[in-house]
Amino acid sequence: MKLTVEEKIILHLYRCRYWEKDTGERQTQAGIARACGTNQGSTATEISKLMKLAAVREKRTAIHGRMQRQLTAYSLTEQGELMAEELLREIEALHKRYSLLMKTMEGRW
């Protein structure tokens, strides 16, 4: 299963929800792009799409470690968290199917 950029962003921001009180650079476009292995342009495009789906919200905030200026940070909405949880369930189901397939193939090689 190859994840789309949108799915990578959702999963990255889902993981970041635990750090929301301490907003860091990992929640900026640059940080998200770095974590997802994409460029900032395609990350910005996908974030815009997710915002239109009401899955992601943005806020201007001081970023921990950057006292000079405020940046835009992103986080998941409740809808975005539901999307992330569904995606994680799909990944887990795929993993279980693969594991079962490998067990049935043991000794057949």
N, C-alpha and C positions, 0 to 999 in steps of 0.2 A: 504494500500500500504506500503510495507516494502522496504526501500531504501537499495541499495547495498552499500558496502564500497566505491566503485568508485563514486557513486552518492553523498554520504555524503561529500566526499572530494571535488568534483566539487562545491557543494553548499557552503561549508565552504570557499573555496578560492574565490568564487564569492562574498561572503559577505566581505571578506578581501580586495577586490580590492580598497575599499575606503581608506584603511590605507596603501596602497603600498608605499607612500612617507616615512612613518614611519614604516619600516619593523620591526615587532615584533616576539616574539617567537611563536605566534599563526600560523606563516607561516612556521615553521620548521616541520620536521617529528614528533617530540615529541608533539608539539602544535597541529598539525593536528590530530594526533592519539587521544589526549585527547579530542579535540572538537568533534570528530566523535565516541568516545566510542569504539575504537579499540586498538589493540596493535601496537607498532611501526613497527614490522616486516611485518604485513599484510598491514599496511599503506605504507611502503616503496615499497612493491610489486605492489600495486595499483598505486602509483605515477609513477613507472617505466612504467607501461602499458599506463598510461595517457600521459606520455612524448613521447612514441612511436606513439601515436595517434595525436601528436602535439597539445594536449589540455593543457599541463602544461609545464612551463619552470622553470629552476632553476638558482639561482645565489648565489655566495658566497658573503656574506655581513656582516657587523657589525650589530648585532642584538641590537635593542634599549634595554638598561638595562644590556647588556653583553659586557663590554668594553675589556675584556681580549682576546677574540678571535673572529674569524669570523665563522659563521655557514652557512649552505645552506638553503636558503629560497625559497619557491615555490610560483608561481602565475599562473593565467590562461593566456593563449594566447587568441587571438581573437577567434580561434576555440573553446577553452574551454568555453569562455563566451557565445558563441552561444549554446553550449551543455547545459550550466546551464540555459539559458533562455528557451530553449525547455523543459527541465525538470520541470521548474517552471510552464510553461503553462500546462503541463500534470497534475501536482499536482492540479492546480487551476481547471481544467476541472473535475478531479475526485471529488474534493470538491463540485463543483456545482451539479454534478450528485447525490452525496450522499445527499446533502441538498434537492434536488428535491424529491428524494425517501422518505426522512423522512417526507416531507410535504404531500406527497400522502398517507403516512401510518398513519397520524394523525387521531385519533379517531377510528382506526381499532383494537387497542390493547384491 
